[in-house]
């Protein structure tokens, strides 16, 4: 398959950050959020889990949507959201109402909300087991997500007040039979965790699903991320530039507590500004 270039040249490059809500006090997390916004990132994300994802697994950790409500009040400019919400933890109509409420909390006078509704089918079995949710299979969880997405959009249309804007939906994952079809059907943003060398083929599969679903792939923003601990300064790797050439316009490195060292973001933000002509 020829290496596809996603038709995203019209989009500005954005640099986000995923601040892991683990291994730190909430005051340290809040400080990291405010520092990231002051630094100039375009978006801030957490994740939707109930326990740390890295050692020590019994360390401090905070629930996603409660944190997002606080983020909505604490920040002024950035977009933000879960990377990603686990759809099987909550009723889809409740998810829609929570997202709509956070959207309104984040709106400033005369403006619109800033929530990005990142979502996926879930994968962390300890979360399910400890909190009493049925884990099922990869297929059953994806089938449930396929049922949930139209219900969420339909609930947004019925809520009073309605969301302040058409809340963008980010879908995370890269499964070729089901997830990428859902991306073609529902996503405004596709976030993939795929290895760099596998990106072109995955983009090609997503384009094929767009063709089958009658969707223009240019409507879908490409997003990806990495752990900052395994990623050197921009001058030491061409990965961001390669991703940009493939059409990625939202890049989200992940930074962990307890210190939340944001210094590796600075060269990425400088590169963003050069690319965007600032």
N, C-alpha and C positions, 0 to 999 in steps of 0.2 A: 504494500500500500504506500503510495506517495506521501511524503511528509506534509500534512496540511498546515496552512497558516490560518489561524482563526481570524475572521473578518472583524478585527477590533481596532483598526487604526484610528477610528474616530474617537475612541475613548482616551481620557487622560489616565496616566499611570497613578495608582494610589498605593500608599504604604500603610498597612494596618499593623496591629500587634495583638497577639493573644497573650493576655496576662493570666497565667494559671492561678486559679483561686485556691492554692494549696501551699503548705509549708511556710505560712506567714500569718501574722495577726491581720485582722481586718483593717486596722489603722495603716499598716504597711501597704496593704492592697490599695486602699483609697489613695494613699500618697502616690503610688505608682500610676494609678489612673490619671491623677491630676498632672503629674510630671509628663506623662505621655502626651496628653492633650497640649500642654504648654510647649512640648518639643516640636509639635506640628504633625503628628500622625493623623491620618484621615479617618481611621476607624479603630475601635478597641473591642476585643472579644474576650469572653470567658469560655467556659465549657459547662456542659450539663452532666455532671457526675456527682456521686455522693461520697466518694473517697478519693484520696490522692491517686494519681496514675503512675507515679514514680516513688521510689523509696525515700523516706519511710512511709509505708502505706497507712500507718495509724497516726500520721501527723495532722496538723490543723487543715481544715477544708471547709468551704462555704458553698451553700446551695445557689444554683445558677440564677433563677428568676428573681429571688429576693435581691441578689447583688445587682441584677440589671435594673430593678426599680431604683436602687440607690444611685447607680451610674446615670440614670436619666436625670436625676436632680443635681448631681455633682458636676456634670459636664455642661458645656455651653455650645460646643461646635461640632464635635466628632460624631460620626455615626457609630453605632455599637450594636452588639447582639451576642447570642450564644453561638459557639462554634463547636458542636451544634447542639440544639435542643434534641432530646430523645423523645420521639413522638409517642412511644409506648409507655412513658411514665405518667401521662396525663390525658384525660379526655380531650379530643380535638377541639370541641367547642369551647372548653375551658382554656386551652392553649390560645385560641383566637382572642378570647376576652382578655387574657393576661397580656398578650402582645398589643392589643388595641389600647389597653390602659397604660402600659409603659410608653407606647407611642405618644399618647397625650401628655404624660408626665414630662417627656423630653422636649416637647414643643415649647419654644419661647414666644413671647408676645408677637403676634402677627406672622409667625412662622409655622413650619410643619414639624412633625416628629422626626426622629433620627434613628429609629430602630430598624435593624436588618434582621428579619426572621430567618435565622439559620436553623435548619432542621435536618434530621436523619432518622434512620431506623433503629439505632442503638446497637451496642455490641458488648458492653462491659458486664459480664455475667455476675460478678460480685454485687453490683448495684441492684440487679434484679432479685438476686437471692436474699440479700439483706433487707430489702424494702418490700418483699412479698409480691413482686411482679412476675408474671409468667414469662420465662425467657424464650420459649419457642425455638424456632430455627431462623437462620438468615432469611430464608424464603418467606416464612410466615410474618416476620417483622417487616420485611419490605412490602408484602401484600397489605399489611395494616397501614403502613405509611401511604400507600397508593390510595387507600380509602380515606385517610385523614386529610390529605391536602385539599381536595375539593370541598370538604366540609369546613375547613378553616376559612377558605376564601368566601364560602357562602355565609358563614357566620359574620365575617367582617362586613358583608353587605347588609346584614340585618341589625347590627348593633346600633344603639343610640346612646351617645353620639358615635358616628362612624369614625374609623381611623382618619387622622389628619391628612394622610396621603395614601397612595397605593403602596402598602408596605412591601418592600422588596423581599422576595423569598430566595434564600440561599439554600441549596441542597448539597450536602456533603456526601462524598462516596465516589466510587468508580466502577461498580459492578456493571458489566456490559449488557446483561440480559434484562435487568430490571431497573437498576439505579439510573443508568444513563437515559433510559426511556422516560423515567420520571423527570429527569432534568429537562429533556426536550419538551415535555408536556407542561411543566409547572414552574421551572426555575427562572429567576432573573439573574442569578449568579450561580455558577457551578464551582464548588470548592473540591479540589481533588488532592488526595494524599499520595498520588502516584509518583514513583521515581522519575527523575528527569528524563532518562533515556526512554521511558515508556510513554511519556506524555504525547508524542505525535500520534501513536496508534490510538490512544484513548480519545484524543480530540477527533480523530477520524471516525471512531464509532459513534461519538456523540453527534457528529454531523450527519451520519447515516440515520440516526434516530430522528433528528430534526427533519430530514427529508420525508421520512415515513409519517411523521406527525404533522406535516405541513407548517413547520416552524422555521423562521429565519434564524440561523445560528448567531447572526450578528446581534440579536436581541439579548443574548446570554453573555454576561461578563465572566471571564475565566479568572479563577482565584486559586491560589495554592499557598502553602506555608512550610515552615521547617523549624526545628529547634535551634535557637540561637547558640546553644552550647556546642552544637556540631557544625557550626557555620561560621567561617572566618570573616574578616572585614571584606568589604566589597572589592577592594583592590587585589584580594587573594583568590578570587574565583570569578568565573564568567557566568555562573548559574543565573543570577537575576537578568543579565542581558540576554541569555539564551531563552529564558522564560518570556521575556518581553517580545522577542522575535517570533515566538510561537503564538503570541496574542494574549498572554496573561497581562491583565491590567490591575489586579488586586493581589498584592503579595503581603503575607501575614506571618512574619516570624513569631515564634513563641518564646516567652521569657518567664522563668519560674522564680518563685520566692526562695528564701526570705528577703533577699536584697533587691530583687527586681532591677538589675543593672541594665539601664536603657542605652548605654553608650554605643552598643553595636548598631542601634537604629540610625545614628547620625549620618554615617556615610550613605545609607540607603535613602534617607530623606534628601540629602544633597544630590544624589543621583536622580531621584524623582524630579527634583526641581530643574535639573539640567535637561532631562528628557522632555519635560513639559514646557520648557522655554521660559522659566521664571528667572 
